[in-house]
Amino acid sequence: MTATLISLELAFIDWGWIGGHLDDMWRATIEHIVLTSIALIIGMILASLLSLVALRWRRTYGPITWVTGILYTIPSLALFTFLVPIFGLSLTTAEVALVSYTLLILVRNVVAGIDGVPADVIEASRGMGMTERQTFLSVRVPIALPVIIAGLRIAAVTTIGLVTVTVLIGQGGYGVFILRGIRRQFATEILVGTLLSVILAVLVDAALAGFERWATPWARRSATP
Amino acid sequence: MQSTPMISLESVTKTYPGESLPAVDRLTLDIAEGEIVVLVGPSGCGKTTTLKMINRLIEPTSGTIVVAGRNVLDVPAPTLRRGIGYVIQQVGLLPHRTIAENIATVPTLLDWDRRRIDERVDELFDVVDLDPAMRDRYPSELSGGQRQRVGVARALAVDPPVMLMDEPFGAVDPIVRARLQDQFLDIQRRIGKTIVMVTHDIDEAIKLGDRIALLNVGGTLEQFDTPMNILREPANEFVVDFLGNDRGLKRLSLISISEATLEQGPVIAPSSSVEEARRVMARYDVDWIGVGEAGRLDGWVPGSVLEGRTNLEGLELLRFRSWLRLDSSLLDALDTVVSSHTSVAAVFDGDRYLGMLTADTIGKEIIT
C-alpha cells in the first residue's frame, strides 16, 4: 500500500524536466547563496554596530531590540511591497528586507554572548593589566563566539527560506522554480525549488556548526574525571 | 630592620557612590617586603575593597597608596597591574586559551619574545608542581585544585615583587585547600614575595599570615599584628569574638613541638626488672610503662601484664599509634595525647626517640 503511494507520487515527478534543468538549478543555487551571503554579511556588520551601542550605552538595548523586533514581525510579503516604491524591483529592496530580518536574532545573540562572559574571567583579565580594549577583543569576543555563531546559524537558515520570496521583486534563486511552478501548475518545479532551499539551509547550518567546532576547540572539551 | 615598606596605605578611605558610610575608613597599613599580610574580617569589612584599591581595580576616595615607592595613582592602571600578581577565588582562567597560554598572559601583554615566554612557562610548571602534559589542555579539563595552581603560576609569570590574593583557596574542598596552603607556604619560602591576601577564614589567616590585619564592618582596623600576638593579646572584644572560643588551641597550632620542653617519660630499658618498672610507673603516676633505650622507643605495656613477673623478657609490646615529628604543632601533639591509650604524644626525629609530651606539659607552653 505504502509502496504504491510512493510510486504514485514519484510518478508525479517529471524526471526528464529535472535532467534538462541541471544548469538552471546550479545558477539558481549560486544566486541563492549570493543573496543570502550579502544579507548575512551586512546583517552581521549592522548587528555588531548595534550591539556595540547597546553594550556601551545600556539604556539603548531596550529600544534597539524593540525596533529590530518590530522589523522581525512584519510579514515578508508586505515588507517587500512597502520597499518597492522606494528602491524599485531591485537587489537593494531584497537585501534591505532580508537584512532587517536578521538583526533581531543577531543583536540578541551578540549581546547575550558578550554579557555571558563570566565576571571572574573579566576581573582576572583586568587585574592582570589588560586594557578595556584588550579585554573586549581578546577575552569577551572569543568567549562569546559560540553564542554569536549560534545566532548566525538561526539567521542563515531563516534567510535562506526568505530568499525564495525575493523572486517576487525580480530576484533569482530557488524562488524562481517555485513561482514558475505555481504559475504553470507544475508540481515537479515547485518541489525542486523547495527541496533545494531546504537542502541548502541544512548544509549551511552544518557548515557553520563545523566552523564553530573548529574555531572554539576549548568549548567542547570538558573536565576529565 | 625597619626599612621602607613595600606597600603603604596612608589613611585610605573608600566611599561607594550612593553610600553614606565608607566601605574602608581611614585605613593605614605598612607592609614590609617579603611578608604575607592577611586581611581578615566579617563580610562588609572592606577587605576585598582594600585589596582591589592596591591594584586600582577600585579607586580610593581619599588617602594614598604607595607600592614599591610609587603612588599607584601616578601609574597607568594597566601598567601598574602588569607588575602586581593577582589571584582570585574563582581563578578566572581564560577558558579559550590553553594552560600554557593562560600562564603566559602577562608576558604576552609585555611583548616578551616567544622563547623567553616558553622558558618561563616551563619554569612555572615546575614551581607550582603542575604536570607539563597540561600545557595544551584547556581550563575546563582541569580539577579545581589544578586550576588554582595555574592561577598562582599565572600571577607569578613576570616575577612581580607584590602579589594580591583574594580568597585564593576559597573555592576548593578542605582537603585540597590544606594541601594548596602548604604548597603555597612552601613556594613563598623560596620566592619571598610581598603578599596581601584576603580571607574570611581566621584559621587560614593564622596559618598563612606573617601578620594579620583584622578589619571590622565599615572598614576600620581593629588590630594589626602577628598571629601569635593577636591570639595572646586580643586588642578588644571584637577581636576576641572574631577569634572564637578556641584561642588557646589556635595558639597551640602556631607553636611547633621543637619549641616545647620534652620529658623523658615513663620509659625503661628492656633489661629492667618489674620492680624498676613499678617504681617508674609510680613516679609518673601512670598504669603503663614504655620500653626502649639508647634513643629508641620500642613500645609500651599496660601495668596489669606485669603481675607475677620479675622481668620484661618475652612481653609483647604495644606500639605507640601515632608518632610526631619535630615540625608538628603542639595542637597535633594535643590531638595525639587525647586520642591515645597512654595519654602521651611520643616525639621522634626520624627513628630517634626524643621524648614525650603530656596534656600538662602542652598546657604549660600556652601559659608561659
Contacts between the chains, C-beta under 8 A, distances in Angstrom:
chain1	res1	chain2	res2	distance
A	118	B	90	7.5
A	118	B	92	7.5
A	120	B	88	6.1
A	120	B	89	7.8
A	120	B	90	3.5
A	120	B	91	7.0
A	120	B	92	3.9
A	121	B	92	4.9
A	121	B	93	7.5
A	121	B	94	6.3
A	121	B	95	6.9
A	122	B	92	7.7
A	123	B	57	7.2
A	123	B	88	6.2
A	123	B	92	5.8
A	124	B	86	7.0
A	124	B	88	6.0
A	124	B	91	7.2
A	124	B	92	2.8
A	124	B	93	7.4
A	124	B	94	7.8
A	124	B	151	7.8
A	125	B	92	7.3
A	125	B	94	7.1
A	125	B	105	8.0
A	126	B	57	6.3
A	126	B	81	7.2
A	127	B	55	6.3
A	127	B	57	6.0
A	127	B	81	5.9
A	127	B	86	3.8
A	127	B	88	7.0
A	127	B	92	7.8
A	127	B	164	7.9
A	128	B	81	6.3
A	128	B	82	6.9
A	128	B	86	6.1
A	128	B	105	5.4
A	128	B	106	5.3
A	128	B	109	7.1
A	128	B	154	7.4
A	128	B	155	8.0
A	129	B	77	7.9
A	129	B	78	4.5
A	129	B	79	6.9
A	129	B	80	7.5
A	129	B	81	3.7
A	129	B	82	3.4
A	129	B	83	7.8
A	129	B	106	6.4
A	129	B	109	5.8
A	130	B	78	6.8
A	130	B	109	6.6
A	131	B	78	5.1
A	134	B	109	7.4
A	139	B	94	6.2
A	142	B	96	4.7
A	143	B	94	7.7
A	143	B	95	6.2
A	143	B	96	5.6
A	145	B	96	7.9
A	216	B	96	6.9
A	217	B	138	7.6
A	218	B	95	5.7
A	218	B	96	4.8
A	218	B	97	7.5
A	218	B	98	8.0
A	218	B	138	4.2
A	218	B	139	7.9
A	218	B	140	6.9
A	219	B	95	7.8
A	219	B	96	7.7
A	221	B	137	7.8
A	221	B	138	5.6
A	221	B	140	6.1
A	221	B	141	5.5
A	222	B	140	5.6
A	222	B	141	7.1
A	223	B	140	5.9
A	223	B	141	5.8
A	223	B	142	7.0
A	223	B	143	7.1
A	224	B	141	5.6
